[in-house]
Amino acid sequence: MGMTLPELTKAIQQHIDLDMDTEVAQGMAEHALGFFGFYNRIIDNALEPTDRNLFYMFQDYDLLTTESEETTLWDGREWRIHYWKFKPDLRERVEAYMQRNLQEEEIDPFADIYSTDGPSIWTREAERITNPNAFTSD
């Protein structure tokens, strides 16, 4: 199974630019996945030069890798075929990145200790004398 659109979108943002707009990353992911379809690799000959440049950029950012295989043609000549494929651990790296972002923030158990009382906690209203002049001659 190849990469999914959300996985590749996140991978592009993670590897290229964390601040990249999701629509931009998704557009790049859709473009790349359009070549792969349901396959894990595609033949390099299927790419136009501008698309190949995008794939080289993805390779620079550790999203794609290449592989080659040789075959013998019917007339005895050797033929090398070049392929592009997603890095084998890319899905796991995306998942780890997503989990890292989902980790709970450390919560200070004492942060809200005074939030319900507000500023009145410091006024000592309960200790206020109702008639401060009761014991004076005034």
Secondary structure, DSSP 8 states (H G I E B T S, - for coil): ----HHHHHHHHHHHH-TTS-HHHHHHHHHHHHHHHTT-SEEEGGG--HHHHHHHHHHHHTTSEEEEEEEEE-TTS-EEEEEEEEE-TTHHHHHHHHHHHHHS-----TTTTTTTTTGGGGGT-GGG--S-TTTTS--
